[in-house]
């Protein structure tokens, strides 16, 4: 929607508080929405949240006086305090204005029991509005936990929101939410478990699968996994309806994996992929280009590594050094960040761009190898045959047509 239409809807709704989720590439657009809202109704309190805000709460407030409060970190209870009109000086995890100064309160500790959080307010949306070429249509997302014990230097959520301690919802609560969603949307074809760390605890996965079995709930679901997952979980997941695995391979070069503290090996990647393929999972591989000190030769090795694996689909993207991440501070210190201003994080068409450039591997070269990876992977006859073989229904055909159109549109934009 256009900004004008968004603001008109908000003004018509006439809320007491507007909460805007902000990211680094969209920060000026997000703040401008707040400004336009304030121009129309000064009574509305504007609150910003999101990764950029959590990394730079005071600096983000300084962009425009139209924003009243920046809620940083894990903000569930922070927003509750704000909407309950608790005195600002007593609310943990916020920055706000007072007498021309910006005050930053103490951070809010992570929620200990995340089972206390309510289910998402999905009744406000139409799930048919959100197609995805990789998911069965229509699908809905599910979050099963927060926090991550790993140390990937490019990760945003762990340092800024959820911290290192793994906090998982109970299997009962998760399946309760699934049943709640099915009552809201009986036509759901798939649940996408978006939790980065769903398989980090084997016990958690087994309990979840056991709860599905106990309730005789037949659903199809997909999830994110690391290649160091306990392989004994895979048959159980498959038996209980898991259809697709979204896998963070990142690189086909061990030195590159080590450079971002990924904590996995190429041997683990191959062993995991072999087993998952044997069990019949649909496999989507996630790869990145632009690792610290990476060379074009190593980028090509990653492309060749992706092509050597029995994957159904892949994505190649440039590493993004978001504020608040370890790689951001490293890149900024060494002069490898391309943008000098937040406006330069997006193209004139508002698409996110590559933000890192090295002496031995420039931004332009990184973009070239991202495109090369996509072309070389998908244009192989064997890959085309594999993808056509996986078509099982009219829905599958529609998804692939949607995905092919997105693929063409991407290269048109390049």
C-alpha positions in Angstrom: 0.0 0.0 0.0 1.1 3.6 -0.5 2.1 5.6 2.5 -0.9 7.9 2.0 -3.3 4.9 2.1 -1.6 3.5 5.2 -1.8 6.8 7.0 -5.5 7.3 6.0 -6.4 3.9 7.4 -4.6 4.6 10.7 -6.3 8.0 11.1 -9.7 6.5 10.3 -9.1 3.8 13.0 -8.1 6.6 15.4 -5.9 4.6 17.8 -4.2 5.9 21.0 -0.9 4.2 20.1 0.7 3.3 16.7 3.5 0.8 16.8 5.8 0.7 13.7 8.2 -2.2 13.1 11.5 -0.8 11.6 14.4 -2.3 9.7 17.6 -0.7 8.6 16.8 -0.7 4.8 13.4 0.9 5.5 14.2 3.1 8.5 13.6 6.5 6.8 10.3 5.3 5.2 9.2 3.9 8.6 10.0 7.1 10.4 8.3 9.2 7.7 5.1 7.2 8.3 5.2 8.2 12.0 5.8 11.8 10.9 2.7 11.8 8.6 0.6 10.3 11.4 1.6 13.0 13.8 0.8 15.7 11.3 -2.8 14.4 11.0 -3.3 13.6 14.7 -0.8 14.8 17.4 -2.7 12.9 20.1 -1.5 9.5 18.7 1.5 8.2 20.5 4.1 6.7 18.1 6.3 3.8 19.1 9.0 2.1 17.1 10.3 -1.4 17.4 12.5 -3.8 15.4 16.1 -4.7 14.9 17.3 -1.2 13.8 15.7 0.4 16.8 17.1 -2.2 19.2 20.7 -1.6 17.8 20.4 2.2 17.9 17.5 3.3 20.0 18.7 6.8 20.9 20.1 7.5 17.4 16.8 6.3 15.8 14.8 8.7 17.9 17.1 11.5 16.9 16.0 11.1 13.2 12.6 12.8 13.7 10.7 14.2 16.7 7.5 12.6 15.5 8.5 9.4 17.2 7.7 9.4 20.9 9.2 6.1 22.1 11.7 3.5 20.9 11.1 0.1 22.5 14.3 -2.0 22.2 15.0 -5.6 22.8 12.2 -8.2 23.5 9.3 -5.8 23.5 6.1 -7.8 24.3 5.8 -6.6 27.9 7.2 -3.2 27.0 4.4 -2.5 24.6 1.9 -3.7 27.3 3.4 -1.2 29.8 3.1 1.6 27.2 -0.5 0.9 26.3 -1.4 0.5 30.0 0.0 4.0 30.5 2.7 3.1 33.0 5.0 6.1 33.7 7.7 6.1 31.1 10.5 6.4 33.7 9.4 3.0 35.1 9.2 1.1 31.8 12.2 -1.1 31.1 13.6 -1.4 27.5 12.6 2.0 26.1 14.2 5.3 25.0 12.1 8.4 25.1 12.2 12.2 25.0 12.2 14.4 28.1 12.9 18.1 28.2 14.8 18.0 24.8 16.9 15.1 26.0 16.6 11.4 25.1 16.5 9.1 28.1 17.4 5.4 27.7 16.0 3.2 30.5 17.6 0.0 31.6 17.1 -3.0 29.3 14.2 -5.5 29.9 15.3 -9.0 30.8 14.2 -11.8 28.4 10.8 -13.4 29.2 11.4 -16.5 31.2 8.3 -18.4 30.3 7.2 -17.7 26.8 4.2 -20.0 27.1 2.5 -17.0 28.7 2.4 -15.1 25.4 -0.9 -15.2 23.6 -1.4 -16.6 20.1 -0.9 -14.2 17.2 -4.0 -12.2 16.2 -4.3 -14.0 12.9 -8.0 -13.2 12.8 -7.0 -9.7 11.4 -5.5 -11.2 8.2 -6.4 -13.2 5.1 -3.8 -15.9 4.7 -4.6 -16.1 1.0 -2.9 -12.7 0.6 0.5 -14.3 1.3 1.7 -16.8 -1.4 5.2 -18.2 -1.4 6.7 -20.3 -4.2 8.2 -22.7 -1.6 5.2 -23.3 0.6 1.9 -25.1 0.1 -0.9 -22.6 -0.5 -2.2 -21.2 1.8 0.2 -21.5 4.7 0.7 -19.9 8.0 3.8 -19.3 10.2 4.5 -20.6 13.7 7.1 -19.6 16.3 8.1 -22.4 18.8 10.8 -20.7 20.8 13.2 -17.8 21.3 16.9 -17.5 21.9 19.9 -19.4 20.3 23.0 -21.0 21.8 25.0 -20.4 18.6 27.3 -17.5 17.7 26.9 -16.7 14.0 28.3 -13.2 13.6 25.7 -12.2 11.0 22.7 -13.0 13.2 20.4 -10.1 14.2 17.7 -11.7 16.4 20.0 -13.3 19.0 22.0 -10.3 20.1 19.3 -7.8 19.7 16.1 -9.6 20.8 16.3 -13.1 22.1 19.8 -13.6 23.6 21.8 -16.8 23.9 19.5 -18.8 26.3 17.2 -21.2 24.4 13.6 -20.7 25.6 11.1 -23.1 24.1 7.3 -23.2 24.2 5.7 -26.4 25.5 4.6 -28.9 22.9 1.1 -28.7 24.3 1.0 -24.9 23.7 2.4 -25.2 20.2 -0.1 -27.8 19.1 -2.9 -25.8 20.9 -2.0 -22.9 18.6 -2.1 -25.2 15.5 -5.6 -26.3 16.4 -6.6 -22.7 17.0 -5.2 -21.7 13.6 -7.1 -24.6 11.9 -10.3 -23.4 13.4 -9.6 -19.9 12.1 -8.5 -21.1 8.6 -9.7 -24.6 7.8 -8.1 -24.4 4.4 -4.5 -24.1 5.8 -2.3 -26.5 3.7 1.0 -26.0 5.6 2.5 -24.7 8.8 5.9 -23.1 8.5 7.9 -23.2 11.7 10.0 -20.1 11.4 12.0 -20.6 14.6 15.7 -20.6 13.8 16.4 -23.1 16.5 13.4 -25.5 16.3 15.7 -28.5 16.1 18.3 -27.3 18.6 16.7 -29.4 21.4 16.0 -33.0 20.3 13.8 -33.4 23.3 11.7 -30.5 22.2 11.2 -31.9 18.7 10.3 -35.4 20.0 7.7 -33.9 22.4 6.2 -31.9 19.6 5.9 -34.9 17.3 4.5 -37.0 20.2 1.8 -34.4 20.8 0.8 -34.4 17.2 0.5 -38.2 17.4 -1.4 -38.1 20.7 -4.0 -35.8 19.2 -4.1 -37.7 15.9 -3.4 -34.4 14.1 -2.5 -34.9 10.5 -0.9 -31.7 9.2 1.9 -30.8 6.8 4.6 -28.6 8.1 8.1 -27.3 7.3 10.9 -25.9 9.4 14.4 -24.3 9.5 17.3 -26.6 10.4 21.0 -26.5 10.9 23.1 -29.2 9.4 24.3 -30.3 12.8 20.8 -31.5 13.7 20.4 -34.8 15.5 19.8 -37.1 12.4 17.7 -39.5 14.4 15.0 -36.8 14.5 14.5 -36.8 10.8 12.5 -40.0 10.4 10.3 -39.0 13.3 9.7 -35.5 11.8 8.9 -37.1 8.4 6.4 -39.5 9.9 4.6 -36.7 11.6 4.0 -34.6 8.6 7.3 -32.6 8.0 7.5 -31.8 4.3 10.3 -29.4 3.7 13.5 -28.4 5.4 15.0 -24.9 5.1 18.7 -25.4 5.6 21.3 -22.8 6.5 24.3 -24.2 4.6 25.7 -20.6 4.1 28.9 -21.6 2.4 30.7 -24.5 0.6 34.1 -23.3 2.0 35.1 -24.3 5.5 37.2 -21.2 6.1 34.2 -19.0 5.3 32.0 -20.9 7.7 34.7 -20.5 10.4 35.0 -16.8 9.6 31.4 -16.2 10.8 31.5 -18.7 13.7 28.8 -20.9 12.0 30.0 -23.9 14.1 29.4 -26.6 11.5 31.5 -28.5 9.0 31.1 -29.4 5.3 31.2 -33.0 6.3 28.1 -32.5 8.4 26.4 -30.7 5.6 26.9 -33.6 3.2 26.0 -36.2 5.7 22.8 -34.4 6.7 21.7 -33.7 3.1 22.3 -37.4 2.1 20.0 -38.6 5.0 17.3 -36.0 4.5 17.2 -36.7 0.7 16.9 -40.4 1.4 13.9 -39.8 3.6 12.2 -37.8 0.9 12.2 -34.3 2.3 11.9 -31.3 0.0 15.2 -29.5 0.6 15.7 -25.7 0.3 19.3 -24.5 0.7 20.3 -21.1 1.9 23.7 -19.8 0.7 25.5 -16.5 1.2 28.2 -14.6 -0.8 30.5 -12.0 0.7 32.1 -13.6 3.7 35.0 -11.9 5.5 38.1 -12.2 3.3 36.2 -14.4 0.7 37.6 -14.5 -2.8 35.8 -15.0 -6.1 37.3 -18.4 -6.3 35.8 -19.3 -3.0 32.4 -17.9 -4.0 32.5 -20.2 -7.1 33.3 -23.1 -4.8 30.1 -22.4 -2.8 28.1 -22.3 -6.0 29.6 -25.7 -7.1 29.0 -27.1 -3.6 25.3 -26.1 -3.8 25.1 -27.8 -7.3 26.6 -31.0 -5.9 23.9 -31.4 -3.3 20.4 -33.0 -4.0 18.5 -29.8 -3.3 15.1 -28.9 -4.7 15.5 -25.1 -4.4 18.1 -22.6 -3.2 18.6 -19.0 -2.5 21.9 -17.0 -2.9 22.2 -13.6 -1.1 24.9 -11.3 0.0 25.7 -11.3 3.7 24.1 -8.2 5.3 25.9 -6.6 8.1 23.0 -5.2 10.2 23.7 -2.8 13.0 24.0 -4.6 16.3 25.7 -7.7 14.7 29.3 -8.7 15.2 30.0 -8.6 11.5 28.6 -5.0 11.3 31.1 -3.7 13.8 33.9 -5.6 12.2 33.1 -4.3 8.7 32.6 -0.7 9.9 35.9 -0.8 11.8 37.8 -2.1 8.7 36.1 0.2 6.1 34.2 -2.6 4.3 30.7 -1.1 4.7 29.5 0.5 1.4 26.6 2.6 2.7 27.5 6.0 4.3 23.9 6.7 5.1 20.8 4.5 5.9 19.3 5.6 2.6 22.0 3.7 0.7 20.8 0.3 2.1 18.2 0.2 -0.7 18.2 0.8 -4.4 16.1 3.6 -6.0 13.5 0.8 -6.5 13.5 0.2 -2.7 15.2 -3.2 -3.1 17.8 -4.1 -0.5 21.4 -4.0 -1.9 24.7 -5.6 -1.1 26.4 -3.6 1.6 29.8 -5.1 1.9 32.8 -4.6 -0.4 36.4 -5.9 0.0 39.6 -5.1 -1.8 39.8 -8.7 -3.2 36.0 -9.1 -3.7 34.1 -5.9 -4.6 30.4 -5.3 -4.2 29.9 -5.5 -7.9 31.7 -8.9 -8.0 29.6 -10.2 -5.0 26.4 -9.2 -7.0 27.8 -11.0 -10.0 28.4 -14.2 -8.1 24.9 -14.1 -6.5 23.4 -14.0 -9.9 25.8 -16.7 -11.2 24.7 -19.0 -8.4 21.0 -18.6 -9.2 21.6 -19.1 -12.9 23.9 -22.1 -12.7 21.8 -23.9 -10.1 18.4 -23.5 -11.8 19.3 -23.7 -15.4 20.8 -27.2 -15.3 18.6 -29.7 -17.2 18.9 -32.2 -14.2 17.5 -29.5 -11.8 14.6 -28.6 -14.1 13.7 -32.3 -14.3 13.9 -32.7 -10.5 11.6 -29.7 -10.0 9.1 -30.9 -12.6 9.2 -34.4 -11.0 8.1 -32.9 -7.7 4.9 -31.4 -9.2 2.0 -33.4 -7.5 -1.0 -31.1 -7.9 -2.5 -28.0 -9.5 -1.4 -26.1 -6.4 2.2 -27.2 -7.0 2.1 -26.0 -10.5 0.7 -22.6 -9.4 3.5 -22.2 -6.8 6.2 -23.0 -9.4 4.7 -20.6 -11.9 4.7 -17.9 -9.1 8.3 -18.8 -8.3 9.4 -18.7 -11.9 7.8 -15.3 -12.4 9.7 -14.0 -9.3 12.9 -15.5 -10.7 12.4 -13.6 -14.1 11.4 -10.4 -12.3 14.6 -10.6 -10.2 16.8 -10.7 -13.2 14.8 -8.0 -15.0 15.5 -5.8 -12.0 19.2 -6.6 -12.1 
